[in-house]
Amino acid sequence: MKKFDTPTPVHTSAWIVQTWASFLISLSATTIGIWYLPVDQWVKGYLGMGLLFSIGSTISLSKTTRDIHEAGRLLSKVDEAKLERLLAEYDPFKK
């Protein structure tokens, strides 16, 4: 039976640095913007909590999306293996 391996995508170090840098810059800019906003402290606290909840839900959403994608890849590999087994066992001249 032939085994097909799909290559695992590898991120470059430049992509990883750019991703972390954009995350940290956006988090810092939003935090500074909330800090210097001319409103009461409870409004700043509310906006800060909203920022933290947005970050947490974004991380959960990206993890869930990745898990769903990986589960789909696993199911397709299982289906492919079943099909290969059926084709290997099939003999059109056998009656």
C-alpha positions, 0 to 999 in steps of 0.5 A, a space after each residue: 500500500 502506498 503512503 501519501 504524506 502531505 507536507 506540513 506548512 512551516 512558517 518562516 521566522 520572518 512571518 512569526 516575527 511580523 505576526 508577533 510584532 503586529 499583535 504587540 503594536 496593535 495591543 500597545 496602541 489600543 492600550 495607550 489610546 484607552 489610557 489617554 482617552 479623556 473619560 472617567 476611570 470606569 469607562 477606561 476600565 470597561 474599554 480595557 476589559 473589552 480589549 482583553 475579552 476581544 483578545 481572548 475570544 480571538 485566540 479561542 476562535 483561531 484555535 477552534 478554526 485550526 482544530 476544525 481544519 486539522 480534524 477535516 484533514 485527518 478524516 480525509 486521510 482516513 477516507 483516502 486510506 479506506 479507498 486505497 485499501 478497497 482499490 488494492 483488494 479489488 480484483 476485476 477478474 475474480 468472480 
